Amino acid sequence: LSPLIDRSYSHKLSFLRAKVLVLRQQDTAGEYLRQLIESPLPDAIHIRCRLLLCEWLNETRCETSSTIKQQLDLISNSIKNLDLSSLSLIFESYLAMAHFSDNEYQRLNQLLHSPMFENKNSLIKRNQAEYDKQEKLDPLGRYTKVLKRSLDMDRKEIEEQKKLQYSYLISTLNNYLTCLKFYSNLSRKQTKNSMITT
């Protein structure tokens, strides 16, 4: 293990140290969390470390969205092993996934309505008009083929962004709905516990 991880620390203490590093925005936070994740940990602490790493990556934007999504997918697989005693952690995990998807959906929405994409759409319309004209004059010509290839690439890029945006929208809705379900169970459990103690 790296010197970043002190063997004498309990799992909870190691997690708390990671939290402090993240809050102080230290560069070592990401590396420390990655090493904690690689070390043997109880499932709940392991998931909390991954959640914290995702939060840190999101804040610092030092990794791509797909890397953060990979971490969240690993969390999604890990929480399947948890029992109902970990309801709050399961809820927290789904909420993190919902927030991430929601943020990515909003980011792509802004991108698709940005001046850059508006210019791209205008360019596609101009190129389409040029291609239609050129296809009548010289259907097998080199310039016609270049225009067609350029049109296909631009359209594909926009289509892929829209598909990705839609997938994030579905993910956001599914995760928020799951959060509501777990929140309802969590509230019921807390009500039952408070009735027992009184």
C-alpha positions as CSV (number, residue, x, y, z in Angstrom):
1,L,0.0,0.0,0.0
2,S,1.0,3.6,-0.7
3,P,2.3,5.8,2.2
4,L,-0.9,7.8,1.7
5,I,-2.8,5.1,3.5
6,D,-1.9,4.5,7.1
7,R,-2.5,0.9,8.1
8,S,-3.3,1.9,11.7
9,Y,-6.4,3.9,10.6
10,S,-9.8,2.2,10.9
11,H,-11.9,2.1,7.7
12,K,-14.1,4.8,9.0
13,L,-11.1,7.0,9.9
14,S,-9.6,6.5,6.5
15,F,-12.9,7.5,4.9
16,L,-13.1,10.6,7.1
17,R,-9.6,11.6,6.1
18,A,-10.6,11.3,2.5
19,K,-13.6,13.5,3.1
20,V,-11.3,16.2,4.7
21,L,-8.9,16.0,1.7
22,V,-11.8,16.5,-0.7
23,L,-13.3,19.4,1.3
24,R,-9.9,21.1,1.3
25,Q,-9.6,20.5,-2.5
26,Q,-6.2,18.9,-2.1
27,D,-4.6,17.3,-5.2
28,T,-3.9,14.2,-3.2
29,A,-7.6,13.5,-2.5
30,G,-8.3,11.7,-5.8
31,E,-5.2,9.5,-5.4
32,Y,-6.0,8.7,-1.8
33,L,-9.5,7.8,-2.6
34,R,-8.4,5.6,-5.6
35,Q,-6.0,3.7,-3.2
36,L,-8.7,3.3,-0.6
37,I,-10.9,1.8,-3.2
38,E,-8.2,-0.7,-4.2
39,S,-7.6,-1.7,-0.6
40,P,-9.8,-4.3,1.2
41,L,-12.8,-2.4,2.7
42,P,-16.3,-3.3,3.9
43,D,-18.9,-2.9,1.1
44,A,-20.5,0.2,2.7
45,I,-17.2,2.1,3.2
46,H,-16.1,1.0,-0.3
47,I,-19.3,2.5,-1.8
48,R,-18.9,5.7,0.3
49,C,-15.3,6.1,-1.0
50,R,-16.5,5.7,-4.6
51,L,-19.3,8.2,-4.1
52,L,-16.8,10.7,-2.6
53,L,-14.4,10.1,-5.5
54,C,-17.2,10.8,-8.0
55,E,-18.1,14.0,-6.1
56,W,-14.4,15.0,-6.2
57,L,-14.1,14.2,-9.9
58,N,-17.2,16.2,-10.7
59,E,-16.0,19.2,-8.7
60,T,-12.5,19.3,-10.1
61,R,-13.6,18.1,-13.7
62,C,-10.2,16.4,-13.9
63,E,-11.7,13.4,-15.6
64,T,-14.2,13.0,-18.5
65,S,-17.9,12.4,-17.8
66,S,-17.6,8.9,-19.1
67,T,-14.9,8.1,-16.4
68,I,-17.3,9.4,-13.7
69,K,-20.1,7.4,-15.2
70,Q,-17.9,4.3,-15.0
71,Q,-17.4,4.9,-11.3
72,L,-21.2,5.4,-10.8
73,D,-21.9,2.1,-12.7
74,L,-19.6,0.3,-10.4
75,I,-21.5,1.8,-7.4
76,S,-24.8,0.7,-9.1
77,N,-23.5,-2.9,-9.2
78,S,-22.1,-2.8,-5.6
79,I,-25.3,-1.6,-4.0
80,K,-27.1,-4.7,-5.2
81,N,-25.1,-6.6,-2.6
82,L,-26.3,-4.4,0.3
83,D,-29.2,-5.4,2.5
84,L,-32.0,-3.2,3.7
85,S,-30.1,-2.1,6.8
86,S,-28.1,0.1,4.3
87,L,-31.2,1.9,3.0
88,S,-29.7,5.4,3.5
89,L,-26.5,4.5,1.6
90,I,-28.6,3.0,-1.2
91,F,-30.7,6.1,-1.3
92,E,-27.5,8.3,-1.3
93,S,-26.1,6.3,-4.2
94,Y,-29.1,6.6,-6.4
95,L,-29.3,10.3,-5.6
96,A,-25.7,10.7,-6.7
97,M,-26.4,8.9,-10.0
98,A,-29.6,11.0,-10.5
99,H,-27.7,14.3,-9.9
100,F,-24.9,13.2,-12.3
101,S,-27.3,12.3,-15.1
102,D,-29.3,15.4,-14.5
103,N,-26.2,17.6,-14.7
104,E,-25.0,15.9,-17.9
105,Y,-28.5,16.3,-19.5
106,Q,-28.4,20.0,-18.7
107,R,-24.9,20.3,-20.0
108,L,-25.8,18.7,-23.3
109,N,-29.0,20.7,-23.5
110,Q,-26.9,23.9,-23.2
111,L,-24.4,22.6,-25.8
112,L,-27.2,21.7,-28.3
113,H,-28.6,25.3,-27.9
114,S,-25.3,27.0,-28.0
115,P,-24.2,29.4,-30.8
116,M,-21.6,26.8,-31.9
117,F,-24.4,24.2,-32.6
118,E,-26.6,26.8,-34.1
119,N,-23.8,27.7,-36.5
120,K,-23.3,24.0,-37.2
121,N,-27.0,23.6,-38.1
122,S,-26.8,26.6,-40.4
123,L,-23.7,25.1,-42.0
124,I,-25.5,21.8,-42.5
125,K,-28.4,23.6,-44.2
126,R,-26.0,25.5,-46.5
127,N,-24.0,22.3,-47.3
128,Q,-27.3,20.4,-48.0
129,A,-28.4,23.1,-50.5
130,E,-24.9,23.0,-52.1
131,Y,-24.9,19.2,-52.2
132,D,-28.4,19.1,-53.8
133,K,-27.2,21.5,-56.5
134,Q,-23.9,19.7,-57.0
135,E,-25.5,16.3,-57.2
136,K,-27.6,17.4,-60.2
137,L,-24.5,18.8,-61.9
138,D,-22.0,16.1,-61.1
139,P,-23.4,13.2,-59.1
140,L,-20.1,11.2,-59.1
141,G,-17.8,14.2,-58.8
142,R,-15.1,14.5,-56.0
143,Y,-16.6,17.7,-54.6
144,T,-20.1,16.1,-54.4
145,K,-18.6,13.1,-52.4
146,V,-16.7,15.4,-50.1
147,L,-19.9,17.4,-49.4
148,K,-21.9,14.2,-48.7
149,R,-19.2,12.9,-46.3
150,S,-19.1,16.2,-44.5
151,L,-22.9,16.3,-44.2
152,D,-23.1,12.8,-42.9
153,M,-20.4,13.4,-40.3
154,D,-22.0,16.6,-39.0
155,R,-25.4,15.0,-38.8
156,K,-24.0,12.0,-37.1
157,E,-22.3,14.2,-34.5
158,I,-25.6,16.0,-33.7
159,E,-27.6,12.8,-33.6
160,E,-25.1,11.2,-31.2
161,Q,-25.3,14.2,-28.9
162,K,-29.1,14.0,-28.9
163,K,-29.1,10.3,-28.2
164,L,-26.7,10.8,-25.3
165,Q,-28.8,13.6,-24.0
166,Y,-31.9,11.3,-24.2
167,S,-30.1,8.5,-22.4
168,Y,-29.2,10.9,-19.6
169,L,-32.8,12.1,-19.3
170,I,-34.0,8.5,-19.0
171,S,-31.3,7.7,-16.4
172,T,-32.2,10.9,-14.4
173,L,-35.9,10.0,-14.3
174,N,-35.2,6.3,-13.4
175,N,-32.8,7.2,-10.6
176,Y,-35.0,9.9,-9.1
177,L,-38.0,7.5,-9.2
178,T,-35.8,4.9,-7.4
179,C,-34.8,7.6,-4.9
180,L,-38.4,8.3,-4.1
181,K,-39.1,4.6,-3.6
182,F,-36.1,4.2,-1.2
183,Y,-36.9,7.5,0.5
184,S,-40.4,6.2,1.2
185,N,-39.0,3.0,2.7
186,L,-36.5,5.0,4.7
187,S,-39.2,7.3,6.1
188,R,-41.3,4.2,7.0
189,K,-38.3,2.6,8.7
190,Q,-37.5,5.8,10.7
191,T,-41.2,6.2,11.7
192,K,-41.3,2.6,12.9
193,N,-38.0,3.1,14.9
194,S,-39.3,6.2,16.6
195,M,-42.5,4.4,17.6
196,I,-40.5,1.6,19.1
197,T,-38.3,4.0,21.2
198,T,-41.3,6.0,22.5
